[in-house]
């Protein structure tokens, strides 16, 4: 939760001209300046919400008061908060979704600056030549916000803890996620950029491991399931060295995504059998036969099948990008 406050409008003032040879000058109190706005803007270079720690407070500048000789006060400087693409913005108090920030450069006004006060010069009329009234500036909007980031990538790796997702990302990109032999090593998603043919590149997300019951909050499920639905392609990474067979792993993963509300029909998917260096070719063939058509085996440790995996994945991503850009 963070708090934001727009700037207060500057006050109007009461003043009269005091010039030589004009002993009774008219009203000259100027208006205040408008308070600064608070904006949210998507910066595609950002991938985390690390700048928005819980309890942080952000505020725009106040407008300054008006001056003599009908001088209008300076407007308060706007505050722009940059957030990563895929950020959902909620009103913390009501829970209402205020914005879904997905497009680079997308900007919204989240808190409007206060209206400026009016100086006494604005109240002058032929019948009221020396008004001694003015108004104060109004406060700017203030509210509490909650940000939720749904990671956006070309492909997201989904699998049980220790299925080999982090090792695969470290093999195919320069990303170096934490890798260890215990569950939930990956506590936050990490991104890897893969260079493809023809100068093309694509982004692969290492999503934290899911277990059965994740959609009900077991493990760290609810914290990470939201990242899966914003990837162009889901890659189910299935391990042969678990008590649960690869085909059973796939069934659990698909069920948890469905229970969470992910529309799997709208997301292209592929399955890979990881750690193929730990099993025989005969066992590999048998396991692949139980998986959906097109499933393939690879080994991040030896590199076996990795290039073929990248080729297939790159082709799928190209198809999805073309589909997104097709006006029809």
N, C-alpha and C positions, 0 to 999 in steps of 0.2 A: 504494500500500500504506500502510495506517495500522495502528497498534498500539493496542489497548485493554487496560486492566487494571482489574478490579474491586477494591474495597477489601479490605484484610486485616481479618480479624476481630480485635477487641480481646482482649488476654490476660486471663485470670482471675488473681486475686491471692490470696496467703496473708495473712490478717489475723485478729486476735483482738480481742474486745471488751475495752476498757479503761475500765471505768466505776467511779465511786466506789462503795465497799463491795462491789465484785464483783472480787476480786483475780484470779480465774481465769475470765475470761469465755470463752464459747465461740467457735468459728470464725465470722468475719464477712466473709470475703473474697468480693467480688461477682464476677459473671460479666462478661465483656467485651461490647462491642456488636458487632453483626453488621457486616461490611464492606458498603459501598455497592455496588449493582448498576450495570451499564452497560446502558442501553436504547437501541434505535433506534426512532425514531418518524417517521412520514411527515407532512411539513408541505406542504400543497398550494400554499403561497405560494412555495415554493422551486422553481427550475428548473435549478439547476446544482449541482455538487459542489465548488464553489470553496473551501468551508471545509475541505476534506479534502485538503490538499496531501500529496504523497508524503513519507513518513517521519514524518508527524504522530503524536504520542503523546497519548492521552486516558486519564485514570484517574479513578475514583471515589474518594471519601474512605474512609480507614481507619476502622474502629470504634475507640473509645477503650477503655482498660483498665477493668476493674471497680474499684470503690472499697470502702472500709471500710463497715461496717454494712450489708452485703448490697446495696450500691449497684451497679446494673447500668450498665455503660459506655454511652455514647451510640452510637447506630447511625450508621455512616458515611452521608453524603448520597449519594443515587443521582445518576448522571450520565445525562442524556438527550441523545443526539445526533440532531439533526433532519436528515432527508434528504428529497430531492424524490421525488414519486411516480414509479414506474418504475425504482427502484433495485434492482438485483440485488446480493446480499451473498454474497461467497465467502470461504471459508477460504483465505488466501493460501498456506499451506504445503501443503495437500492438494488445493486446487482444487475442493473440494466446495461446492455451492450451499447456503447456509444459510437464505436467505430471499429471497423475491421481493416487494418492498414496493410495492404498487400502490394501496392504498386510503387516502384521507385519514384521519389519525388512527390508522392501523394501527401497533401497537407490538409489539416483541418483546424478550425478555430475551436479550442477546447475550453477557453475561459476568456470572456470579453472584458476589455478594460472599462473602467467606470466612466460615466458621462462627466464632461467638465462642468464646473460651476459657472454661473453667469455674473459678470460684473455690472455695476450700477449704470454704466454707460448704455447698456442694452435696455434699461427700464425707462429711459428718458422719453417723454412725449411732450407735445405742445402744452398739455395741461399739467404735466408733472416734470418740471425742468430740472429739479435738483433731487432726484431720488437718492435715498440713502439705504438702499437695499441691495443685497446681492445673494447669491445662492452658493452653497458648498458643492463640491464635486461628490459624486456617488461612489461607493466602494466598487471595486472590480469583482467579478465572479470568483468564488472560491469553492473548491470541491476536492474530494478525495478520489483517487483513481487506483484501479488495479489493472496491471498489465499481465497478459498471458501471451507467451510467444509460442506460436505453432511453426516449427521450423519448416522452411520451404527449400526443397532441393529437387534435383532432377530424379534422383533415386534414393530410397531409404532402405537400409539394411535392417530387417526385422528377424528376430530369432530369440531363442532361449538365452539366458545368461551363459557365458562361456561357449557359445556356439561357434565363435571364430570371427565375429563381425569386426571387432577392433583390429585384429591382426590383418584381416583382408583390407581394411581401409588404409592401414599403415603400409601395406604392400603395394597398393595401386596409386597412392598419392603421397604428398609430403606431410600429410596430417600424422600426428603422433599421439593418438589417444592412449590413455592408461590401459595397460594390459597385465592381467594377473589371473591366477587360477582360482578365483573365488567369485561367487555371484555378485552382480551389481557393481562390477569394477567401473563401468561407465555410468556415472551419476548424472551426466548432462550430455546432450547430443554434441557430436563433433562433426565438422565438415571437412571433406577432402576434395580437392580439385583434380580431376583426371584429364590429361591431355589426350585428345582423340585425333584421328586422321583429318587432314585438310585444315589444320589450325583450330579445329573445334575443341572445346573443352566442356566438361559437365561436372556437376557437383553431386557427390555421394555423401549421404548422412549416415553416420554410425549411431543408430538409435539404441538406447539402453534396452537390456534384455527384458523380455516379457515372460511371465509364468501363468499357469492356469489360475484364473480368478483375478487377473490384473484389472479387468473391467469393473470389478467390485471393490477395487482398492487394495487388493492383496499385493504384497511386495511394494514396488514403486510404480505400479501399473498406471493409475490415473494420472500420475505426474508426467508420464511420457507417451501414453497412447495418443494424446492430441497431436503429437508431431507426425504421426504416420499418415494422416489423411491429406496432408498438403504436398505430398511427393508425387511427381508424375508417374513414377514406377515404384512398386514395392518388390524388394528382393528378399525372399524368404531363405535365410541361411540356416541350414539343417545339419546337425552334427551326428555322426555315427557312433560317438563314444558316450552316449547317455543311456540311462535306463529306459527312457522314452524313445521309441523308434523314430526315424525321420518322418515317416508318414503320420505318426501320431503327433509329433511336434507341429507339423503343418496344420493338422486339424485343430489343435489347440490355439495356435496363433490366429488362424482365420476366424475361429469362433470368438476369441477375445476382441478382435477388431470389429466384428459384427455386433457383439454385445455393446461395445462402446458407441456404436452408431456410424462406423466408417462404411461408406458405400463402396464395397469392393468391386461392384460391377462397373464402376466408373474409373477405377484405377487399374492400369495394366500391371501384371505381376509375373515374376519368374521365380523358379526355385533352384537353389544350388546346394549340392551336397559338399560340405566343407570337410577339411581334414582327411582328404582321400588318401593321404600318405600313411594313415594309421590302419588302413584296412587292405585286404587283398583285392585284386582285380575282380575275382569271382564275387566277393561280397559287394563290391561296388556296383557290379552289373545287376545283382539281385535287388539292391536297395533302390537304384535308379528306376527299376521296373515298377516299383510301388508308387513312384512319384508321378506328378502330372507330365504330360508330353512336353518335351523341350527341356526338362530338368537336366542339369549337367553337374559333373563332379570337378572339384578343384582342390588345390592345396596351396595355402598361403605360405607354408613353410618351404616347399620345394619349388613353387611357381607353376606346378602342373595345372594346366587348364585356365590359368589366370588371364592370359592374353585373349583366348577364345571368349572368356566371360566378358572382358572389356569390349570386345568387338560386338558381341550380341547385345550387350547393354547399350552401347553407343548407338547401334542401329534402332533399337526400340525408342531411345530418347529422341533421335532424329524424327522418327514417325510421330511422336507425341508433339514435338515442337511444330512440325508442319501442320498438324491437326489444329493446334492452338492458333496458328497464324492464318488458317484458311477462313476467309470471310463467309464462305457458305456453310 
